């Protein structure tokens, strides 16, 4: 294979995704905001570029976009910690740059946070109701890209990502009086997230929408207690049952209907 694919954002998910595509024979251009990381990308066979999205411009190496038909946009909103950054404005700048390039196919990495506080079974047909600033900006961004006639855009809404050196059980260890212990977990392992994106690329699932969540939804109280103990950590403590309706259980119906499969369980 000689087709070039761009990975915009070679972070925790984007970097191993790029390495997987290189191993499959693709030419991969990868972006980072850190000059120090370019050597690491190059060592893995990824052509490195510095790209930083701003609200009114794109800083770095614009030649990243040259010669690409397909790009994976894996740049999170980064609105934690009180940041007031306008993510939507950054993506508008990106779309403007992409329209003048040869890019015609996009995968946009989004999040199940767009579903907000929905209850019960949630599928791709459920109407999103985001409640966080991040979820609201992700949903608006999805619409901007999917409605742009210049691109065939596929959106993947991933649940909580787990994998090497990243598991909520570690962050929750020892915490007290946590609520929503009856809510189901909506998680996906890094390997399955990569598997989903590669499947979309290779099968040509364009102009589509996928939820990316492993089909196992134990209650948070049971799951995080068990996973903490397996890791030798102090389990988190949840308040007694609140009596409220449990939260959402996100189903990856579209991917499974297309005979897609999940390969890496969320229980260790």
C-alpha atoms as one frame of an Amber mdcrd trajectory, in Angstrom:
protein
   0.000   0.000   0.000   1.274   3.446  -0.841  -1.752   5.576   0.081  -0.818
   8.340   2.509  -2.936   8.880   5.613  -2.643  11.830   7.970  -3.048  11.468
  11.735  -3.694  14.900  13.206  -2.762  14.490  16.847  -0.260  11.723  17.640
  -1.010  11.437  21.325  -2.051   8.492  23.501  -4.375   7.137  20.792  -3.003
   8.755  17.643   0.611   7.607  18.039  -0.098   3.845  18.328  -2.743   4.207
  15.587  -0.120   5.752  13.303   2.365   2.974  14.151  -0.269   0.330  13.346
  -0.936   1.901   9.941   2.808   2.040   9.193   3.040  -1.662  10.014   0.187
  -2.297   7.567   2.162  -0.617   4.794   0.596   2.834   4.695   2.578   6.024
   4.331   1.641   7.973   7.466   2.023  11.657   8.178   1.675  12.417  11.865
   1.302  15.724  13.649   2.330  16.821  17.113   2.464  20.141  18.925   5.762
  19.157  20.572   9.038  19.556  18.614  10.627  17.122  21.076   8.304  14.346
  19.890   9.175  14.553  16.179  12.201  12.276  16.601  10.041   9.619  18.279
   7.559   9.724  15.395  10.328   9.472  12.813  11.878   6.472  14.582   8.523
   4.692  14.232   8.353   5.297  10.486   5.923   8.204  10.749   6.631  11.386
   8.783   6.524  14.052  11.522   5.058  17.548  11.340   4.383  20.301  13.848
   0.756  21.424  13.707  -0.984  23.558  16.311  -4.618  24.569  15.867  -5.427
  28.095  17.005  -8.770  29.870  17.042  -7.753  32.153  14.168  -4.958  30.237
  12.417  -3.006  27.013  12.031   0.585  27.207  13.205   3.395  24.931  12.071
   4.021  22.984   8.883   1.155  23.384   6.373   2.800  20.858   4.034   1.370
  18.227   6.393  -1.864  18.421   4.378  -0.216  18.008   0.976  -0.707  14.686
  -0.809  -3.353  13.428   1.603  -6.761  12.065   0.661  -7.627  10.805   4.138
  -7.055  12.312   7.557  -7.904  11.204  11.098  -8.670  14.183  13.350  -7.701
  13.165  16.867  -7.434  16.481  18.675  -9.512  16.641  21.893 -11.148  19.880
  23.053  -8.809  20.160  26.051 -11.311  22.143  28.096 -10.405  20.710  31.488
  -8.940  22.918  34.165 -11.127  25.903  33.397  -9.782  26.456  29.883 -11.978
  28.777  27.828 -10.487  27.677  24.509 -12.927  27.735  21.585 -12.506  24.290
  20.074 -15.130  24.891  17.393 -13.208  27.904  16.061 -10.064  25.772  15.809
 -11.870  23.103  13.778 -13.367  25.787  11.508  -9.804  26.921  10.767  -8.831
  23.308  10.098 -11.758  22.720   7.738 -10.831  25.869   5.832  -7.286  24.563
   5.329  -8.513  21.110   4.332 -10.810  22.530   1.638  -7.793  23.902  -0.226
  -5.932  20.586   0.047  -6.660  17.255  -1.589  -8.233  15.809   1.551 -11.681
  14.395   0.857 -12.164  11.777   3.617 -12.197  12.472   7.353 -12.485  10.410
  10.493 -13.327  12.633  13.440 -12.623  11.175  16.880 -15.430  12.309  19.167
 -16.790  11.116  22.500 -19.891   9.578  24.067 -19.959  12.722  26.240 -22.197
  14.183  23.503 -25.011  12.011  24.920 -24.839  13.805  28.248 -27.138  12.474
  30.973 -29.313  10.211  28.838 -30.637   7.107  30.577 -30.967   3.531  29.413
 -29.782   2.088  26.124 -28.154   4.652  23.821 -27.414   4.004  20.146 -26.283
   6.084  17.176 -29.966   6.963  16.650 -30.294   8.549  20.103 -30.550  12.336
  20.140 -27.437  13.776  21.869 -27.951  16.078  24.843 -24.473  17.174  25.972
 -24.184  18.923  29.325 -20.450  19.691  29.499 -18.634  22.400  27.542 -16.494
  19.709  25.930 -19.494  17.612  24.892 -21.303  20.631  23.460 -18.307  21.710
  21.375 -17.694  18.161  20.141 -21.299  17.853  18.965 -21.154  21.206  17.181
 -17.879  20.179  15.538 -19.383  16.883  14.365 -22.152  18.820  12.628 -19.766
  21.265  10.959 -17.663  18.475   9.469 -20.488  16.111   8.516 -22.454  18.864
   6.800 -19.456  20.081   4.759 -19.936  18.844   1.182 -16.162  18.946   0.573
 -15.628  15.875   2.758 -16.921  12.403   3.425 -16.854  12.539   7.210 -17.229
   9.606   9.583 -17.550  10.291  13.300 -16.492   7.811  15.994 -17.831   8.504
  19.477 -15.538   6.624  21.831 -16.386   5.796  25.413 -13.744   6.058  28.114
 -10.394   4.910  26.726  -8.395   2.435  28.777  -5.059   0.776  28.071  -1.358
   0.988  28.943  -0.845   3.226  31.995  -4.405   4.485  31.739  -7.310   3.124
  33.759  -9.967   4.930  35.807  -9.481   2.480  38.681  -6.089   4.081  39.349
  -7.510   7.602  39.352 -10.482   6.613  41.523  -8.469   4.593  44.049  -9.185
   5.643  47.627 -11.792   8.246  46.724 -14.759   8.519  49.064 -18.484   9.201
  48.744 -18.614   8.744  44.984 -22.069   8.900  43.466 -23.670   7.037  40.561
 -22.337   3.636  41.609 -25.250   1.968  39.831 -24.448   3.618  36.491 -23.060
   1.292  33.813 -19.507   1.800  32.560 -18.947   2.729  28.903 -15.323   1.899
  28.128 -13.152   0.737  25.250  -9.586  -0.549  25.205  -6.983   1.293  23.150
  -6.475  -1.782  20.953 -10.173  -1.892  20.052 -10.244   1.860  19.359  -7.387
   1.385  16.885  -9.104  -1.692  15.438 -12.298   0.311  14.834 -10.523   3.168
  13.064  -8.477   0.802  10.884 -11.646  -1.124   9.981 -13.403   2.103   8.946
 -10.430   3.059   6.775 -10.069  -0.321   5.114 -13.785  -0.973   4.599 -14.497
   2.565   3.404 -17.241   3.318   5.924 -17.622   6.992   4.984 -20.404   9.462
   5.788 -21.238   7.348   8.817 -21.497   7.473  12.602 -20.185   4.899  15.076
 -20.289   4.517  18.822 -17.082   2.925  20.079 -17.824   1.151  23.371 -17.032
  -2.421  24.408 -20.295  -4.432  24.816 -19.878  -5.072  28.542 -21.489  -2.626
  30.974 -21.050  -3.630  34.634 -22.072  -1.132  37.304 -19.363   1.356  38.219
 -19.384   0.263  41.884 -18.725  -3.381  40.987 -16.319  -2.758  38.136 -14.022
  -0.170  39.718 -13.922  -2.034  43.030 -12.907  -5.234  41.252 -10.357  -3.559
  38.972  -8.765  -1.669  41.876  -8.349  -4.874  43.894  -6.775  -6.660  40.912
  -4.183  -3.876  40.796  -3.504  -3.939  44.528  -5.145  -0.541  44.955  -7.566
   0.730  47.564 -11.037   0.556  46.005 -13.124   3.703  45.699 -16.065   4.044
  48.074 -19.508   4.811  46.686 -22.472   6.179  48.619 -25.368   3.825  49.199
 -27.825   3.358  46.360 -29.457   6.658  45.579 -32.627   5.194  44.115 -32.217
   7.245  40.972 -32.510   5.777  37.481 -29.139   4.365  36.340 -27.385   6.267
  33.554 -26.717   5.425  29.930 -25.462   2.198  28.417 -23.927   3.099  25.055
 -24.275   0.435  22.372 -21.969   0.170  19.348 -24.864  -0.987  17.194 -23.647
   0.320  13.839 -20.214  -1.315  14.063 -21.646  -4.644  15.213 -24.352  -4.555
  12.514 -21.548  -4.259   9.959 -20.077  -7.480  11.399 -17.401  -5.551  13.260
 -15.992  -7.136  16.393 -14.400  -6.114  19.676 -11.259  -8.029  20.574  -9.999
  -6.744  23.931 -12.210  -7.100  27.056 -12.363  -4.223  29.529 -12.031  -6.589
  32.505  -8.415  -7.508  33.228
